Amino acid sequence: MSDEGLTVFNGRYELLRRIGRGGMADVYLARDASLDRQVAVKVLFPEFANDPSFVERFRREAKAAANLNHPNIVGIYDWGQEQGTYYIVMEYVVGRNMADVLRSTGRLSGDRAAEIASDVAEALSSAHNAGLVHRDIKLGNIIVSDDGQVKVADFGIATALARRTGDNLTHIGSVMGTATYFSPEQAQDKALDGRSDLYSLGVVLYELIVGKPPFSAETSTAVAVKHVQERPLPPSLLGVGIVESLEAIILKLLAKNPAKRYPRADDLRADLQRYLAGAHSIGAPPARAGTADRAAARPSAAPGPTSTPRTGSVAMSGPRSGPAATPDPRTGSVAASGRPRTGSVATPGRPRAGPVAMSGRPRTGPVAAAPPPGGGPPTGSTAQVPAAPGSGQGPPQQFVPPAYYYEEVHRSDGWKRALLMMLGLGALVVVLVVLGVTFYESLGLDDDNGTDAPAASESVALIDVPDVLGLNYADADAQLRSIGLVPEPSYQVNTGQPENTVIAQSPPAGQRIDEGTTVALTVSQGETPTVPPVRGRNRVDATDILRSAGYEVIVIEGASQAEAGIVVGQEPSSNTELAPGEAVTITVSTGPGQIFVPDLRGQTLSQAFQTLIEQGFRVGERREPSTTVEEGQIIDTDPPHGWPVSSGLEVFVIISDGPPLVAIPDVQGLLFDTGKLAVERAGLVVGIVTFEPVEPGSTDVGRILAQTPPPNLEVSAETPVDVVVGEVSETEGDQVDPPEGEDTETGGGDQTGAGETGADQTESDPGNSG
Amino acid sequence: MRLDYGAATHVGLRRRENQDRHVARSDLFAVADGVGSHRGGGTAAGIAAEILAEAERVESLDQLIALVGTVNEAILEAAKDDPRLFETSTTLCVLAHVGRSRLAACNVGDSRLYALYRGGLSQVSVDHTISENLRRDGIISAAEAVEHVDRHTLTRAVGLEPRVYVDGWELAAVGGTRFLLCSDGLSNEVPEPEIAEILRFADDPSDAASRLVQRAVRPGRGRDNATAVVVEVAGDPELDPSRPGQLVLGFHPAVAA
């Protein structure tokens, strides 16, 4: 097709002009003559069009993408083949992609970036629910139309590309140009699921706010390595003004381990919405659930601090103190915990996906849904097998598909270094708690007015509101309930009244109201301490002061004009009321010039200590297991090398304890290849393979009949596991069939596999078993 | 005992490079299908073919498997010096005459060894793919296996890891038996009944090999390189008294080499 003259595809799409050129296709503005509308037509480069397997996948994925119907996804209308190449017809969006936007207008505010990311998350949610992983979320694929709609382009195409061949990085790198948005699992060519897109979206969000991506390097490979190994610098350390909650969201998205990210795009979206609501809601609280609902949801009684659950969009408003509120099961991440640093902060509130489900291969649905390994072989002909679990039981369908087919060898590489991220999350919770308190108060105030009973009506059961002022709350509660009214407490501190005393009520005594109406009670909560001022003090003093006042202390470090070690910020600010046991986050200056933790890997211990001491650090040491670093050698430091810190900080040298102990998997009954994957996945290796004769044609041929050491024994990594495999021996019997008892002797063999071999197989990929 | 043989290969209609290699000498026959889209695949297969072509005569299955180990080391060694060969590898399917009326065969990957024995065709080798494992475990059906997303994902290949696990067979050399060693570019494109028919009616092994490859690269097919090596055990089956009824005498899955 040329730019001159009118090229018409399928007698219908008139190509008008080229409007873009990507890594794999030209994009034309076209007119759809049938519907008389403008469309965009993407025409594949010939080198892709000539690869039949690619075209087939392209077609399949285009089909899947065409089924996505979502306002935030660029619609796919049609696809076809013309003039020896392939094209896709899609929605023509008048607008700019985010890469252009970033280039021309510079970085975005956190709020704007969060809005865009939230829309992208919505698009991803829709696609992920349809089993489609985008794989190429990047600035260039996010378009903001001229009417403000955020749209994600190129669903499915990256998938087609990625499956084009078995090789990964080089190839995708050469096609797509960059690994800037690669998730760690993508960089390692592991199985992907929607959480990979969430990582890429994290990179996008980071870039929108910071102005540059978290990792850059000269080559794609170097970038990919950074995605796998390096931690992103928090935007706040780069001098970018960012609310901590948003930063925590970004860092959660950029977690190396998919399990540490949001489990679903919806969960991310919920947090972004919560962030957006939180940033704006203090002045203007969102709509609340109705009075009746709240009354119903209210705990039946109980004096003292109550965790009044509020439903709907006010999930952020928690009780200001007292026990943690019920975690919100939909998000679990940052929503409802009233206490920072509890497990619920980092742990998703929904069940983790199992290892198989994590593989993110939508087409293997029935397999992915199955339980973990451990079952026996599929048929009943294995009774003679020693120690084969579950042998002789159950139809083939009950064979438990081993997760090893899909899961890569995963070596935990000391990844507990998420320390800083935890700090970030902790800080986030603090922010939310603080916001919650403020918000709650504004609500409480609102309650006083908003729940006023209507003026006396003509309804039959009108009740005189009793005077409960001055009563203990428990008594007031009981009294109101006994006459059919619904007490609703709010709490106020520093009232000068004894704790749990009702100090205000609305409606006032004597008013006549309907049965079932809420009576708002303000209850004295006694004295609540306030946060002491620590700004300007040094870190140690500040921590002591806060701790002795009963607060938890979370320390965040950042470069500042102030001398290193000086507290330059505290949250909540001084004199804010805060119950003991809550957390105060202090920001400690790392000084005007940053020091970076030196790279001590490969040095001897004494060299390392000396280096640290010379640079003014205090030195600690810690031991951790490692499969990659020899025992006694330095794994890294905590904080890790390259991390910006203040002088005088204690730096821990992490010394390898040698390989960690791992449990030996049960591979008995598995096919050899499957068992080998299982063994390797556990960090072990297959040792000596010996053979034991089994019946010719038995399903035990090629299966592991026994293993040494036995299952569940804990051994160090790389320990060999010897296996005994079923074989057909020449000395066995005199009637020997080929394996699996397939037909050998009869003409029936001709039919074996008839009609099954015409698959569009065109290439061999290496296994991922290495 | 004499073996007659013939071989054929074709780049196919869609690929630019033929990454299949084969060996056909009087006592040893092999097909190697390079894995990977870069040059490395062809190189790995080439190393395999070179070593097998020049190897001394093997006299047992053990020696044959050891030979595969040698190939494995050679590919890994070559990759050490040439980063372009990183993680490139090859399938390898070998049939060898190991003395008197005995044959040995071994396989790594998804190239195949078929036998047309007493008129019936059977696949002797077992594909080392994830989908084949799933099929043997009864998790997916044969029909699902050929459509399975992991049908090309090998669980074993030569040149990938320091130790390679080889499936080995001891086979009876029964007069009249025709063996086919082929790359998946052939077995994917020619249904087994057709393979059987061509093997059965071709004039001689060379004729069979070239007909099979032609069939694999016919218009509308030929999506991959296709290679066939056909080997015939000379002699009349009726006159051969050796152990009637037995083709596969022993099967040793996953022998480390």
Interface residues (C-beta under 8 A of the other chain):
Chain A: N50 D51 P52 S53 T165 G166 D167 T170 H171 R361 R363 T364 P366 V367 A370 P377 P378 T379 P396 Q397 F399 P401 Y405 L671 F672 D673 T674 K676 L677 V686 I688 V689 F691 P696 T699 V701 G702 V725 G726 E727 V728 S729 E730 D734 Q735 V736 D737 P738 P739 E740 E742 D743 T744 E745 T746 G747 G748 G749 D750 Q751 T752 G753 A754 G755 E756 T757 G758 A759 D760 Q761 T762 E763 S764 D765 P766 G767 N768 S769 G770
Chain B: R14 D33 V35 G36 S37 H38 E87 T88 S89 T91 G109 D110 A115 Y117 R118 G119 G120 L121 S122 Q123 V124 V126 H128 I130 N133 L134 R136 D137 G138 I139 I140 A142 A143 A145 V146 E147 H148 V149 D150 R151 H152 T153 L154 T155 R156 A157 L160 E161 R163 Y165 D167 E170 D184 G185 S187 N188 E189 V190 P191 E192 P193 A196 E197 R223 D224 R243 G245 Q246 L247 V248 L249 G250 F251 H252 P253 A254 V255 A256
